[in-house]
Amino acid sequence: MIARLTAFALLAATPAAAQDAMTVVLDWFVNPDHGPIIIAQEQGYFAEAGLEVEVIAPADPADPPKMAAAGRADLAISYQPQLHLQVAEGMPLIRVGTLVATPLNCLLVLKDGPIEEIADLAGLKVGFSVAGGEEALLSAMLETNGLTMDEIELVNVNWSLSPALMSGQVDAVIGAFRNFELNQMEIEGLPGRCFYPEEEGVPTYDELIYVANPETMNGDMIRRFLAATEKATQFIVNYPQESWKIFSDTSTELQDELNERAWADTIPRFALRPEALDQGRYARFELFLSEAGLIEGVRPVSDLAVDLGTQ
């Protein structure tokens, strides 16, 4: 079911100005990774920027970039590794901002299980939720440890990453977030352990990014959106407990130990300058994918990402 949250403008003292309607598709159900968006919404920062923002949680985690590319959303939250693959396939997408500026993804196994090193996954099942980007990371991590994708069995577990691992449906999962699934498993009494991509042969990358269709995007509107989320991020950093209360009050489903732990773990990872672009990071990751045989050729950074603040 698609969840919809809409921010409405509240302008006092003067007549209400027309608000620009904007649709943003999340990568997942609403969770602490989306803190700056929800806080910008709840604090009225979008309204101050002249925006009426509709936030949509996708029915399928593979949908958001496709929706942005097809013009069904102004922005989508996606992942840097996935962006490289989809642009190489010809999908009209470009990174316009960063939400989470460090890797969150990890290859997750049971802490007290039989997998002590990645090489132990030979012949076993690995769950995933988003095809493409997660497989690219997994492939590189396996290769660093002497395995190939042909030596493991991939299982699409959709949203159920940690449940699939804890139930024994799979032996490991790729796509688990270290700020969320690790906390979830510890709370459930079945601790997990992460193998981190950036320690297993994968260049550091931006985990969550904002993508848009470069041919149809409204640059001015996106700049205002990013300015509002930057203001929200500063509020979160300055007032972590107050911002958690504001965030969690938006839904009873967020009011639990898991989300509170994840909130604290995610704050240091939010992009403080969401508009700013690290060109070297994108150039390195593009070259990495090309050398790994996961994409053909190397595209210039300008085909992948843009810093709207310089335009």
Backbone as CSV, one residue per row, in Angstrom:
resi,resn,N_x,N_y,N_z,CA_x,CA_y,CA_z,C_x,C_y,C_z
1,MET,0.855,-1.186,0.000,0.000,0.000,0.000,0.887,1.230,0.000
2,ILE,0.530,2.201,-0.819,1.328,3.415,-0.916,0.913,4.380,0.175
3,ALA,1.897,4.775,0.973,1.634,5.744,2.026,1.909,7.130,1.486
4,ARG,1.037,8.064,1.794,1.214,9.414,1.283,1.227,10.401,2.450
5,LEU,2.221,11.247,2.421,2.328,12.292,3.429,2.461,13.611,2.684
6,THR,1.665,14.587,3.010,1.692,15.845,2.266,1.981,17.006,3.197
7,ALA,2.932,17.857,2.774,3.245,19.060,3.543,2.461,20.231,2.969
8,PHE,1.712,20.914,3.800,0.928,22.052,3.350,1.523,23.345,3.905
9,ALA,1.461,24.364,3.115,2.048,25.650,3.500,1.220,26.325,4.575
10,LEU,1.915,26.951,5.505,1.267,27.782,6.510,1.954,29.131,6.478
11,LEU,1.368,30.084,5.853,1.959,31.408,5.738,1.104,32.398,6.522
12,ALA,1.697,32.974,7.549,0.954,33.889,8.414,1.153,35.334,7.979
13,ALA,0.206,36.153,8.330,0.277,37.616,8.194,0.088,38.102,6.763
14,THR,0.506,37.338,5.780,0.358,37.754,4.392,-0.493,36.739,3.660
15,PRO,-1.115,37.113,2.549,-1.923,36.162,1.791,-1.079,34.986,1.333
16,ALA,-1.679,33.812,1.285,-0.955,32.598,0.915,-0.477,32.690,-0.529
17,ALA,0.808,32.440,-0.715,1.379,32.419,-2.058,1.150,31.041,-2.665
18,ALA,1.171,31.002,-3.971,0.997,29.715,-4.649,2.184,28.822,-4.338
19,GLN,1.897,27.560,-4.013,2.934,26.593,-3.697,3.190,25.705,-4.920
20,ASP,4.450,25.419,-5.185,4.794,24.504,-6.273,4.652,23.072,-5.774
21,ALA,3.799,22.302,-6.437,3.589,20.911,-6.050,4.773,20.063,-6.494
22,MET,5.192,19.168,-5.627,6.375,18.343,-5.879,6.149,16.950,-5.312
23,THR,6.519,15.928,-6.078,6.373,14.545,-5.635,7.750,13.921,-5.428
24,VAL,7.957,13.332,-4.252,9.222,12.679,-3.911,8.926,11.234,-3.519
25,VAL,9.563,10.290,-4.199,9.364,8.878,-3.899,10.541,8.378,-3.061
26,LEU,10.237,7.822,-1.907,11.266,7.274,-1.029,11.812,5.965,-1.599
27,ASP,12.911,5.513,-1.034,13.502,4.235,-1.447,12.867,3.063,-0.711
28,TRP,12.165,3.329,0.381,11.742,2.292,1.337,10.577,2.878,2.108
29,PHE,9.996,2.121,3.027,9.003,2.701,3.926,9.672,3.777,4.787
30,VAL,8.873,4.699,5.297,9.439,5.810,6.069,10.219,5.276,7.261
31,ASN,11.456,5.751,7.414,12.321,5.328,8.509,13.320,6.448,8.791
32,PRO,14.172,6.310,9.816,15.078,7.405,10.179,16.000,7.889,9.064
33,ASP,16.264,7.081,8.040,17.082,7.550,6.919,16.462,8.774,6.253
34,HIS,15.156,8.926,6.393,14.439,10.009,5.728,14.228,11.208,6.652
35,GLY,14.958,11.247,7.753,14.779,12.295,8.755,14.728,13.710,8.201
36,PRO,15.697,14.135,7.394,15.670,15.520,6.898,14.419,15.861,6.089
37,ILE,13.882,14.897,5.359,12.681,15.149,4.564,11.477,15.341,5.479
38,ILE,11.323,14.441,6.438,10.169,14.507,7.331,10.246,15.731,8.240
39,ILE,11.444,16.054,8.732,11.594,17.236,9.585,11.339,18.509,8.787
40,ALA,11.824,18.564,7.556,11.555,19.741,6.711,10.061,19.906,6.491
41,GLN,9.398,18.794,6.375,7.945,18.804,6.187,7.240,19.299,7.452
42,GLU,7.592,18.685,8.592,6.903,18.985,9.844,7.225,20.390,10.375
43,GLN,8.421,20.872,10.109,8.833,22.194,10.598,8.418,23.327,9.668
44,GLY,7.820,22.974,8.544,7.353,24.008,7.628,8.418,24.560,6.708
45,TYR,9.571,23.896,6.626,10.650,24.412,5.783,10.302,24.307,4.294
46,PHE,9.587,23.266,3.911,9.159,23.171,2.512,8.190,24.305,2.180
47,ALA,7.266,24.534,3.077,6.290,25.609,2.857,6.991,26.955,2.732
48,GLU,7.985,27.197,3.585,8.753,28.442,3.519,9.449,28.592,2.168
49,ALA,9.802,27.453,1.567,10.479,27.458,0.270,9.497,27.488,-0.897
50,GLY,8.209,27.619,-0.582,7.203,27.682,-1.626,6.876,26.341,-2.245
51,LEU,7.010,25.269,-1.451,6.790,23.921,-1.962,5.674,23.212,-1.205
52,GLU,4.875,22.474,-1.924,3.922,21.532,-1.354,4.412,20.152,-1.769
53,VAL,5.002,19.436,-0.819,5.715,18.201,-1.126,4.884,16.982,-0.745
54,GLU,4.673,16.110,-1.714,4.018,14.832,-1.472,5.102,13.760,-1.412
55,VAL,5.164,13.056,-0.304,6.174,12.021,-0.090,5.501,10.662,-0.205
56,ILE,6.018,9.818,-1.068,5.397,8.524,-1.345,6.369,7.394,-1.000
57,ALA,5.904,6.437,-0.225,6.666,5.218,0.040,6.298,4.195,-1.026
58,PRO,7.262,3.599,-1.708,6.955,2.727,-2.851,6.403,1.373,-2.441
59,ALA,5.615,0.788,-3.330,5.136,-0.569,-3.113,6.248,-1.577,-3.345
60,ASP,7.191,-1.227,-4.219,8.310,-2.097,-4.572,9.580,-1.260,-4.481
61,PRO,10.611,-1.714,-3.745,11.821,-0.903,-3.581,12.590,-0.675,-4.877
62,ALA,12.260,-1.389,-5.943,12.934,-1.171,-7.227,12.281,-0.052,-8.037
63,ASP,11.116,0.434,-7.591,10.332,1.379,-8.387,10.837,2.823,-8.417
64,PRO,11.357,3.386,-7.318,11.593,4.832,-7.271,12.387,5.423,-8.441
65,PRO,13.576,4.915,-8.782,14.283,5.549,-9.906,13.535,5.422,-11.226
66,LYS,12.817,4.339,-11.402,12.026,4.168,-12.625,10.927,5.220,-12.691
67,MET,10.338,5.537,-11.542,9.284,6.545,-11.502,9.830,7.928,-11.837
68,ALA,11.029,8.246,-11.320,11.646,9.533,-11.641,11.994,9.605,-13.122
69,ALA,12.552,8.538,-13.652,12.942,8.516,-15.061,11.737,8.667,-15.976
70,ALA,10.605,8.103,-15.554,9.392,8.132,-16.377,8.579,9.406,-16.188
71,GLY,9.041,10.298,-15.305,8.319,11.535,-15.081,7.143,11.398,-14.142
72,ARG,7.045,10.279,-13.429,5.950,10.068,-12.482,6.287,10.609,-11.101
73,ALA,7.497,11.137,-10.929,7.929,11.766,-9.685,8.977,12.816,-10.033
74,ASP,8.995,13.909,-9.269,10.000,14.945,-9.492,11.367,14.502,-8.979
75,LEU,11.358,13.787,-7.876,12.584,13.261,-7.277,12.331,11.852,-6.770
76,ALA,13.381,11.049,-6.764,13.323,9.739,-6.124,14.585,9.564,-5.296
77,ILE,14.460,8.844,-4.214,15.645,8.472,-3.438,16.155,7.154,-3.984
78,SER,17.438,7.139,-4.296,18.054,5.939,-4.845,19.431,5.772,-4.212
79,TYR,20.269,4.961,-4.830,21.578,4.620,-4.290,22.636,4.914,-5.352
80,GLN,23.779,5.439,-4.940,24.803,5.757,-5.930,25.199,4.558,-6.789
81,PRO,25.463,3.377,-6.224,25.830,2.243,-7.092,24.764,1.935,-8.141
82,GLN,23.496,2.019,-7.738,22.410,1.738,-8.673,22.348,2.794,-9.772
83,LEU,22.626,4.041,-9.417,22.615,5.117,-10.410,23.580,4.823,-11.547
84,HIS,24.808,4.441,-11.226,25.811,4.151,-12.257,25.310,3.069,-13.215
85,LEU,24.737,2.015,-12.652,24.259,0.905,-13.479,23.102,1.338,-14.366
86,GLN,22.180,2.104,-13.819,20.998,2.483,-14.591,21.316,3.513,-15.671
87,VAL,22.234,4.427,-15.393,22.657,5.375,-16.426,23.381,4.635,-17.546
88,ALA,24.188,3.642,-17.182,24.885,2.842,-18.194,23.906,2.082,-19.077
89,GLU,22.735,1.768,-18.523,21.701,1.063,-19.297,20.852,2.018,-20.127
90,GLY,21.108,3.330,-19.987,20.377,4.302,-20.772,19.197,4.939,-20.078
91,MET,19.013,4.683,-18.792,17.896,5.283,-18.067,18.189,6.767,-17.833
92,PRO,17.247,7.663,-18.144,17.487,9.101,-17.975,17.398,9.524,-16.514
93,LEU,18.539,9.475,-15.833,18.613,9.830,-14.422,19.893,10.613,-14.157
94,ILE,19.841,11.481,-13.162,21.039,12.176,-12.716,20.911,12.453,-11.224
95,ARG,22.028,12.369,-10.524,22.038,12.681,-9.099,22.011,14.189,-8.941
96,VAL,21.073,14.685,-8.128,20.964,16.123,-7.907,21.234,16.497,-6.447
97,GLY,21.342,15.512,-5.578,21.596,15.787,-4.172,21.893,14.510,-3.414
98,THR,22.395,14.666,-2.198,22.740,13.524,-1.355,21.971,13.606,-0.044
99,LEU,21.425,12.488,0.367,20.708,12.396,1.642,21.593,11.778,2.714
100,VAL,22.175,10.623,2.430,23.088,9.949,3.361,24.426,9.792,2.644
101,ALA,25.477,10.389,3.210,26.743,10.550,2.495,27.776,9.466,2.778
102,THR,27.413,8.425,3.499,28.332,7.312,3.756,27.621,6.007,3.415
103,PRO,28.370,4.954,3.151,27.704,3.662,2.954,26.923,3.239,4.201
104,LEU,25.751,2.675,3.981,24.972,2.022,5.031,24.855,0.527,4.765
105,ASN,24.877,0.188,3.500,24.687,-1.190,3.065,25.748,-2.115,3.658
106,CYS,25.364,-3.338,3.926,26.352,-4.323,4.347,25.860,-5.721,3.995
107,LEU,26.770,-6.655,4.006,26.454,-8.067,3.849,26.294,-8.618,5.263
108,LEU,25.075,-8.977,5.607,24.718,-9.305,6.991,24.572,-10.804,7.188
109,VAL,25.191,-11.312,8.255,25.081,-12.723,8.631,24.767,-12.800,10.124
110,LEU,24.447,-13.984,10.595,24.225,-14.184,12.023,25.560,-14.113,12.767
111,LYS,25.580,-13.345,13.844,26.820,-13.168,14.607,27.365,-14.494,15.115
112,ASP,26.488,-15.351,15.572,26.914,-16.640,16.123,26.662,-17.792,15.156
113,GLY,26.499,-17.458,13.873,26.231,-18.469,12.863,27.508,-19.063,12.277
114,PRO,27.364,-19.877,11.250,28.507,-20.591,10.680,29.367,-19.750,9.731
115,ILE,28.891,-18.554,9.347,29.638,-17.726,8.394,30.624,-16.850,9.162
116,GLU,31.882,-17.222,9.119,32.914,-16.454,9.803,33.628,-15.500,8.860
117,GLU,33.649,-15.837,7.583,34.234,-14.961,6.575,33.424,-15.107,5.293
118,ILE,33.570,-14.159,4.393,32.746,-14.143,3.187,32.934,-15.406,2.360
119,ALA,34.126,-15.956,2.357,34.391,-17.170,1.579,33.521,-18.344,2.022
120,ASP,33.014,-18.288,3.247,32.166,-19.374,3.758,30.798,-19.420,3.083
121,LEU,30.475,-18.418,2.267,29.172,-18.370,1.604,29.099,-19.268,0.366
122,ALA,30.180,-19.888,0.004,30.184,-20.769,-1.175,29.083,-21.820,-1.052
123,GLY,28.202,-21.875,-2.065,27.130,-22.856,-2.085,25.919,-22.491,-1.254
124,LEU,25.888,-21.296,-0.673,24.798,-20.903,0.221,23.899,-19.829,-0.410
125,LYS,22.812,-19.479,0.301,21.812,-18.541,-0.209,22.041,-17.144,0.366
126,VAL,21.963,-16.145,-0.525,22.094,-14.746,-0.123,20.835,-13.995,-0.564
127,GLY,20.150,-13.379,0.385,18.937,-12.636,0.080,19.254,-11.214,-0.359
128,PHE,18.367,-10.638,-1.183,18.508,-9.247,-1.620,17.123,-8.655,-1.803
129,SER,17.066,-7.317,-1.942,15.773,-6.662,-2.154,15.733,-5.832,-3.424
130,VAL,16.862,-5.215,-3.797,16.903,-4.347,-4.978,17.925,-4.896,-5.963
131,ALA,17.457,-5.387,-7.091,18.360,-5.945,-8.093,19.224,-4.844,-8.693
132,GLY,20.419,-5.216,-9.088,21.313,-4.262,-9.740,22.407,-3.800,-8.809
133,GLY,22.127,-2.725,-8.055,23.141,-2.138,-7.189,23.658,-3.091,-6.129
134,GLU,22.737,-3.799,-5.479,23.163,-4.720,-4.425,23.980,-5.875,-5.000
135,GLU,23.588,-6.339,-6.177,24.336,-7.418,-6.817,25.733,-6.961,-7.208
136,ALA,25.863,-5.705,-7.625,27.178,-5.173,-7.986,28.095,-5.149,-6.764
137,LEU,27.568,-4.687,-5.629,28.365,-4.672,-4.405,28.743,-6.083,-3.990
138,LEU,27.770,-6.976,-4.001,28.018,-8.355,-3.594,29.057,-9.010,-4.488
139,SER,28.952,-8.793,-5.788,29.903,-9.382,-6.729,31.330,-8.970,-6.397
140,ALA,31.531,-7.684,-6.121,32.872,-7.195,-5.795,33.359,-7.767,-4.470
141,MET,32.478,-7.855,-3.485,32.865,-8.384,-2.187,33.228,-9.857,-2.284
142,LEU,32.464,-10.603,-3.080,32.774,-12.016,-3.276,34.117,-12.184,-3.968
143,GLU,34.338,-11.391,-5.018,35.583,-11.508,-5.784,36.799,-11.223,-4.913
144,THR,36.666,-10.226,-4.025,37.769,-9.905,-3.104,38.104,-11.101,-2.217
145,ASN,37.120,-11.962,-2.010,37.316,-13.125,-1.130,37.357,-14.447,-1.893
146,GLY,37.645,-14.365,-3.199,37.893,-15.569,-3.981,36.672,-16.314,-4.462
147,LEU,35.494,-15.655,-4.459,34.274,-16.303,-4.929,33.694,-15.556,-6.116
148,THR,32.783,-16.204,-6.823,32.036,-15.552,-7.896,30.545,-15.656,-7.590
149,MET,29.752,-14.894,-8.325,28.300,-14.930,-8.133,27.730,-16.307,-8.462
150,ASP,28.399,-17.046,-9.328,27.927,-18.380,-9.698,28.026,-19.370,-8.540
151,GLU,28.790,-19.010,-7.516,29.008,-19.932,-6.400,28.042,-19.709,-5.240
152,ILE,27.117,-18.740,-5.397,26.082,-18.536,-4.382,24.720,-18.518,-5.071
153,GLU,23.655,-18.660,-4.278,22.299,-18.599,-4.821,21.623,-17.330,-4.324
154,LEU,21.193,-16.468,-5.251,20.502,-15.238,-4.888,19.015,-15.505,-4.696
155,VAL,18.450,-14.921,-3.630,17.031,-15.086,-3.327,16.429,-13.698,-3.082
156,ASN,15.407,-13.331,-3.854,14.747,-12.038,-3.663,13.805,-12.134,-2.463
157,VAL,14.158,-11.429,-1.377,13.338,-11.458,-0.157,12.544,-10.169,0.020
158,ASN,12.606,-9.266,-0.983,11.873,-8.008,-0.979,12.175,-7.222,0.292
159,TRP,11.137,-6.860,1.070,11.349,-6.035,2.263,11.954,-6.833,3.423
160,SER,11.876,-8.145,3.376,12.126,-8.968,4.572,13.574,-9.410,4.700
161,LEU,14.485,-8.453,4.823,15.904,-8.790,4.887,16.266,-9.523,6.177
162,SER,16.153,-8.857,7.311,16.535,-9.522,8.562,15.597,-10.674,8.915
163,PRO,14.275,-10.580,8.683,13.433,-11.753,8.960,13.842,-12.985,8.154
164,ALA,14.231,-12.786,6.894,14.656,-13.918,6.069,15.927,-14.548,6.614
165,LEU,16.818,-13.709,7.136,18.062,-14.227,7.716,17.792,-14.922,9.044
166,MET,17.000,-14.302,9.899,16.746,-14.876,11.223,15.947,-16.175,11.153
167,SER,15.098,-16.311,10.126,14.279,-17.515,9.984,15.018,-18.663,9.312
168,GLY,16.204,-18.371,8.752,16.955,-19.409,8.077,16.596,-19.579,6.613
169,GLN,15.738,-18.688,6.087,15.394,-18.754,4.668,16.634,-18.550,3.799
170,VAL,17.540,-17.672,4.266,18.808,-17.430,3.585,19.926,-17.453,4.613
171,ASP,21.154,-17.525,4.120,22.321,-17.599,5.006,22.976,-16.236,5.221
172,ALA,22.642,-15.291,4.360,23.154,-13.928,4.465,22.224,-13.033,3.658
173,VAL,22.292,-11.722,3.900,21.536,-10.779,3.079,22.433,-9.614,2.705
174,ILE,22.308,-9.166,1.459,22.967,-7.942,1.014,21.886,-6.875,0.901
175,GLY,22.218,-5.653,1.263,21.213,-4.589,1.259,20.736,-4.241,2.648
176,ALA,21.196,-4.998,3.653,20.869,-4.649,5.033,21.610,-3.370,5.402
177,PHE,20.951,-2.495,6.135,21.574,-1.246,6.557,22.102,-1.390,7.976
178,ARG,23.342,-0.971,8.155,24.010,-1.143,9.449,23.349,-0.334,10.558
179,ASN,22.623,0.713,10.206,21.932,1.517,11.212,20.547,0.976,11.551
180,PHE,20.069,-0.002,10.802,18.696,-0.488,10.998,18.653,-1.989,11.301
181,GLU,19.052,-2.808,10.326,18.933,-4.264,10.525,19.798,-4.776,11.664
182,LEU,20.991,-4.202,11.865,21.815,-4.633,12.999,21.093,-4.372,14.319
183,ASN,20.481,-3.210,14.436,19.703,-2.899,15.648,18.487,-3.808,15.773
184,GLN,17.823,-4.050,14.661,16.628,-4.902,14.670,16.953,-6.303,15.178
185,MET,18.053,-6.858,14.705,18.408,-8.220,15.098,18.843,-8.286,16.557
186,GLU,19.544,-7.267,17.018,19.959,-7.243,18.423,18.746,-7.174,19.341
187,ILE,17.775,-6.355,18.972,16.553,-6.245,19.763,15.794,-7.569,19.785
188,GLU,15.817,-8.284,18.666,15.127,-9.574,18.555,15.875,-10.697,19.281
189,GLY,17.067,-10.397,19.787,17.829,-11.392,20.529,18.622,-12.344,19.655
190,LEU,18.788,-12.001,18.383,19.563,-12.824,17.463,20.531,-11.900,16.728
191,PRO,21.619,-11.504,17.384,22.505,-10.473,16.830,23.085,-10.841,15.470
192,GLY,23.312,-9.819,14.678,23.928,-10.000,13.373,25.333,-9.427,13.338
193,ARG,26.013,-9.692,12.232,27.365,-9.157,12.018,27.479,-8.725,10.569
194,CYS,28.060,-7.560,10.359,28.165,-6.994,9.017,29.564,-7.154,8.435
195,PHE,29.597,-7.463,7.143,30.793,-7.278,6.333,30.545,-6.002,5.527
196,TYR,31.448,-5.023,5.664,31.227,-3.717,5.070,31.838,-3.629,3.673
197,PRO,31.063,-3.194,2.673,31.584,-3.113,1.304,32.873,-2.320,1.189
198,GLU,32.947,-1.182,1.891,34.128,-0.319,1.772,35.375,-0.954,2.382
199,GLU,35.205,-2.051,3.115,36.353,-2.793,3.649,36.631,-4.060,2.851
200,GLU,35.825,-4.281,1.813,35.925,-5.521,1.037,36.032,-5.250,-0.464
201,GLY,36.785,-4.196,-0.818,37.092,-3.968,-2.224,36.199,-3.004,-2.971
202,VAL,35.241,-2.379,-2.276,34.315,-1.443,-2.928,34.682,-0.009,-2.529
203,PRO,34.827,0.907,-3.495,35.116,2.305,-3.139,33.984,2.912,-2.311
204,THR,34.333,3.830,-1.431,33.315,4.527,-0.641,32.358,5.282,-1.561
205,TYR,31.105,5.311,-1.190,30.085,5.917,-2.043,28.999,6.573,-1.188
206,ASP,28.142,7.363,-1.848,26.968,7.944,-1.188,25.882,6.879,-1.138
207,GLU,25.371,6.587,0.044,24.347,5.543,0.139,23.022,5.988,-0.467
208,LEU,22.480,7.097,0.029,21.176,7.550,-0.448,21.316,8.890,-1.152
209,ILE,20.815,8.941,-2.369,20.912,10.147,-3.175,19.534,10.496,-3.742
210,TYR,19.387,11.747,-4.132,18.191,12.189,-4.837,18.485,12.147,-6.336
211,VAL,17.610,11.497,-7.095,17.783,11.432,-8.543,16.569,12.022,-9.242
212,ALA,16.810,12.556,-10.432,15.749,13.157,-11.231,16.029,12.868,-12.696
213,ASN,15.030,13.114,-13.537,15.208,13.004,-14.977,15.852,14.308,-15.461
214,PRO,17.092,14.263,-15.990,17.779,15.505,-16.357,17.101,16.273,-17.487
215,GLU,16.273,15.582,-18.248,15.625,16.218,-19.395,14.375,16.994,-19.000
216,THR,13.786,16.648,-17.877,12.511,17.269,-17.499,12.530,17.915,-16.120
217,MET,13.611,17.786,-15.371,13.615,18.264,-13.984,13.518,19.788,-13.907
218,ASN,12.955,20.246,-12.802,12.840,21.661,-12.501,13.950,22.011,-11.515
219,GLY,15.052,22.555,-12.035,16.220,22.817,-11.201,15.945,23.779,-10.069
220,ASP,15.172,24.803,-10.321,14.866,25.784,-9.275,14.090,25.139,-8.130
221,MET,13.119,24.320,-8.466,12.313,23.660,-7.447,13.173,22.693,-6.625
222,ILE,14.067,21.978,-7.287,14.935,21.032,-6.587,15.900,21.771,-5.672
223,ARG,16.427,22.907,-6.105,17.311,23.705,-5.248,16.590,24.107,-3.964
224,ARG,15.343,24.534,-4.100,14.578,24.931,-2.911,14.321,23.738,-1.999
225,PHE,14.051,22.576,-2.601,13.852,21.358,-1.815,15.121,21.020,-1.027
226,LEU,16.267,21.070,-1.688,17.529,20.726,-1.026,17.894,21.736,0.051
227,ALA,17.603,23.012,-0.183,17.856,24.025,0.842,17.008,23.759,2.089
228,ALA,15.763,23.328,1.882,14.889,23.020,3.012,15.394,21.803,3.781
229,THR,15.863,20.774,3.071,16.368,19.587,3.765,17.705,19.874,4.446
230,GLU,18.496,20.789,3.883,19.736,21.187,4.561,19.416,21.875,5.884
231,LYS,18.427,22.737,5.860,18.001,23.410,7.093,17.496,22.379,8.103
232,ALA,16.773,21.381,7.619,16.266,20.328,8.503,17.400,19.503,9.092
233,THR,18.415,19.223,8.291,19.558,18.451,8.781,20.276,19.194,9.897
234,GLN,20.460,20.495,9.735,21.093,21.285,10.790,20.253,21.259,12.068
235,PHE,18.937,21.298,11.925,18.059,21.217,13.089,18.232,19.867,13.787
236,ILE,18.310,18.783,13.000,18.486,17.444,13.564,19.800,17.342,14.330
237,VAL,20.868,17.851,13.729,22.189,17.793,14.363,22.207,18.622,15.642
238,ASN,21.573,19.775,15.612,21.580,20.664,16.770,20.640,20.200,17.886
239,TYR,19.541,19.546,17.490,18.528,19.137,18.462,18.121,17.682,18.209
240,PRO,19.016,16.734,18.472,18.720,15.336,18.126,17.501,14.754,18.836
241,GLN,17.315,15.064,20.100,16.177,14.509,20.833,14.864,15.182,20.437
242,GLU,14.892,16.499,20.294,13.682,17.212,19.885,13.265,16.794,18.480
243,SER,14.237,16.652,17.610,13.909,16.253,16.234,13.393,14.816,16.189
244,TRP,13.937,13.946,17.048,13.416,12.571,17.118,11.945,12.580,17.532
245,LYS,11.614,13.418,18.508,10.221,13.503,18.965,9.309,13.965,17.819
246,ILE,9.746,14.977,17.084,8.953,15.484,15.955,8.785,14.388,14.908
247,PHE,9.881,13.707,14.596,9.862,12.651,13.584,8.950,11.502,14.003
248,SER,9.138,10.996,15.211,8.389,9.822,15.654,6.914,10.120,15.890
249,ASP,6.594,11.373,16.159,5.191,11.742,16.365,4.376,11.687,15.071
250,THR,5.039,11.545,13.935,4.302,11.498,12.662,3.626,10.154,12.431
251,SER,4.034,9.107,13.171,3.427,7.788,12.996,3.706,6.915,14.210
252,THR,2.680,6.226,14.696,2.879,5.318,15.831,3.826,4.177,15.465
253,GLU,3.926,3.855,14.168,4.809,2.770,13.736,6.283,3.114,13.942
254,LEU,6.589,4.399,14.100,7.968,4.825,14.308,8.348,4.877,15.789
255,GLN,7.370,4.742,16.657,7.597,4.958,18.081,8.006,3.663,18.783
256,ASP,9.206,3.207,18.475,9.712,2.000,19.130,11.225,2.096,19.286
257,GLU,11.788,1.113,19.987,13.218,1.129,20.286,14.056,1.045,19.016
258,LEU,13.613,0.255,18.051,14.376,0.091,16.818,14.566,1.427,16.107
259,ASN,13.500,2.157,15.896,13.608,3.420,15.178,14.366,4.471,15.975
260,GLU,14.228,4.450,17.300,14.970,5.410,18.121,16.471,5.131,18.054
261,ARG,16.841,3.853,18.093,18.261,3.508,17.945,18.783,3.906,16.568
262,ALA,17.997,3.585,15.547,18.404,3.893,14.176,18.549,5.398,13.979
263,TRP,17.675,6.165,14.604,17.757,7.624,14.506,19.115,8.116,15.001
264,ALA,19.509,7.666,16.170,20.791,8.095,16.745,21.968,7.656,15.879
265,ASP,21.892,6.459,15.317,22.992,5.939,14.495,23.081,6.628,13.131
266,THR,21.975,7.206,12.672,21.937,7.786,11.330,22.360,9.248,11.305
267,ILE,22.160,9.954,12.391,22.441,11.396,12.413,23.844,11.739,11.898
268,PRO,24.915,11.026,12.315,26.247,11.396,11.823,26.453,11.135,10.333
269,ARG,25.511,10.436,9.709,25.686,10.038,8.311,24.901,10.909,7.320
270,PHE,24.022,11.769,7.825,23.288,12.661,6.936,24.247,13.626,6.240
271,ALA,23.972,13.915,4.976,24.771,14.881,4.231,24.495,16.279,4.766
272,LEU,25.517,16.956,5.277,25.342,18.303,5.804,25.190,19.322,4.685
273,ARG,25.702,18.991,3.512,25.567,19.864,2.336,24.966,19.018,1.210
274,PRO,23.661,18.800,1.228,23.048,17.849,0.296,23.215,18.201,-1.176
275,GLU,23.389,19.473,-1.480,23.537,19.879,-2.876,24.943,19.611,-3.402
276,ALA,25.945,19.665,-2.507,27.349,19.569,-2.905,27.664,18.205,-3.514
277,LEU,28.550,18.214,-4.502,28.918,16.999,-5.229,30.402,16.713,-5.070
278,ASP,30.734,15.489,-4.663,32.116,15.003,-4.637,32.369,14.307,-5.970
279,GLN,32.914,15.040,-6.928,33.092,14.489,-8.267,34.036,13.290,-8.271
280,GLY,35.082,13.347,-7.446,36.036,12.242,-7.393,35.386,10.943,-6.961
281,ARG,34.451,11.016,-6.029,33.759,9.824,-5.539,32.984,9.150,-6.676
282,TYR,32.332,9.940,-7.513,31.552,9.377,-8.613,32.457,8.870,-9.730
283,ALA,33.564,9.567,-9.985,34.512,9.110,-11.002,35.145,7.786,-10.593
284,ARG,35.511,7.665,-9.312,36.134,6.425,-8.825,35.173,5.253,-8.901
285,PHE,33.914,5.486,-8.546,32.968,4.371,-8.545,32.631,3.942,-9.970
286,GLU,32.554,4.884,-10.891,32.305,4.551,-12.289,33.446,3.692,-12.837
287,LEU,34.678,4.082,-12.530,35.840,3.313,-12.985,35.854,1.927,-12.353
288,PHE,35.519,1.848,-11.076,35.463,0.566,-10.377,34.482,-0.394,-11.055
289,LEU,33.293,0.086,-11.373,32.298,-0.770,-12.015,32.746,-1.198,-13.407
290,SER,33.388,-0.287,-14.122,33.870,-0.615,-15.465,34.965,-1.672,-15.409
291,GLU,35.920,-1.494,-14.511,37.021,-2.450,-14.393,36.543,-3.808,-13.895
292,ALA,35.430,-3.808,-13.156,34.865,-5.071,-12.667,34.009,-5.756,-13.727
293,GLY,33.835,-5.101,-14.881,33.032,-5.676,-15.950,31.534,-5.569,-15.713
294,LEU,31.127,-4.698,-14.798,29.712,-4.559,-14.467,29.009,-3.518,-15.337
295,ILE,29.784,-2.632,-15.960,29.259,-1.696,-16.957,30.261,-1.622,-18.098
296,GLU,29.792,-1.177,-19.245,30.677,-0.995,-20.384,31.096,0.461,-20.483
297,GLY,32.407,0.681,-20.573,32.904,2.034,-20.716,32.846,2.830,-19.431
298,VAL,33.271,4.096,-19.524,33.285,4.996,-18.375,32.642,6.314,-18.792
299,ARG,31.579,6.686,-18.127,30.896,7.928,-18.434,31.495,9.069,-17.608
300,PRO,31.507,10.276,-18.149,31.975,11.419,-17.353,31.026,11.689,-16.204
301,VAL,31.550,12.290,-15.152,30.721,12.582,-13.985,29.518,13.444,-14.361
302,SER,29.683,14.311,-15.342,28.586,15.187,-15.748,27.379,14.424,-16.278
303,ASP,27.577,13.174,-16.702,26.456,12.333,-17.139,25.769,11.648,-15.966
304,LEU,26.404,11.701,-14.798,25.916,10.963,-13.636,25.366,11.858,-12.529
305,ALA,25.980,13.008,-12.358,25.658,13.825,-11.195,25.890,15.298,-11.500
306,VAL,25.174,16.140,-10.756,25.288,17.579,-10.951,25.194,18.282,-9.605
307,ASP,25.921,19.376,-9.468,25.813,20.256,-8.308,25.005,21.463,-8.762
308,LEU,23.717,21.476,-8.423,22.839,22.549,-8.885,23.220,23.900,-8.305
309,GLY,23.964,23.882,-7.204,24.377,25.139,-6.585,25.396,25.898,-7.398
310,THR,26.031,25.235,-8.338,27.043,25.896,-9.175,26.465,26.348,-10.508
311,GLN,25.174,26.127,-10.704,24.563,26.462,-11.988,23.639,27.678,-11.885
